[in-house]
């Protein structure tokens, strides 16, 4: 398998913050997290927020949650007043929050708020998934293509677009690893992680790793990890590629607005 990687800079498609597209004060970047009762999730999101600020020191970066944690997204937008903003969902696929909750909140904001695309699918997510698997013990040099496989464990959604996005990520990760990658879900969709693991074992895949396709620790990530028969990776977290992807989505949203206005 050819493991030659495209240089990261060629894939980021980042627009410099001083590009002149938005002279003066750029629109604020509002990172939209889901929210969780697990305190590790909030710590992780805040760490990721700081990475984005380090990457774009001239860009005002804020945080808003859909539920469960403060600040809630409406409160963040209210505090921004009439300052324009770009809302970047810290979500990995299309689904109800991306299609309904976040746009409705953006429409009610006092300032002009534009919603960026969700983070997935994207090669930068595959970079993060790959690194997290290696950190957990996946050895690319020792991979057995006959017996090894990966289950991509995600939250799940009844929206078919969400499942399509997750399958796309699974295909990208499979191409990177050279072994089958099967998407599985913690809720609202099938198969479950346990079912996917058993199906792979029936096909002779006896070394199955679980790749945690969650942005931060929480109940779903913990439950999926508990079913792993071999190794399981940590959630995506504050990986440098995640910060770059957030900046990328911000840039794409601004580019789309500029193209539409042209």
Secondary structure as UniProt FT lines:
FT   HELIX           8..12
FT   TURN            17..18
FT   TURN            21..22
FT   STRAND          28..33
FT   HELIX           39..55
FT   TURN            56..58
FT   STRAND          61..65
FT   HELIX           73..80
FT   TURN            81..82
FT   STRAND          85..89
FT   HELIX           97..101
FT   HELIX           102..107
FT   STRAND          113..115
FT   HELIX           123..136
FT   HELIX           140..142
FT   TURN            145..147
FT   STRAND          148..154
FT   HELIX           160..177
FT   STRAND          180..185
FT   HELIX           193..202
FT   TURN            203..204
FT   STRAND          207..212
FT   HELIX           219..226
FT   TURN            237..238
FT   HELIX           240..261
//
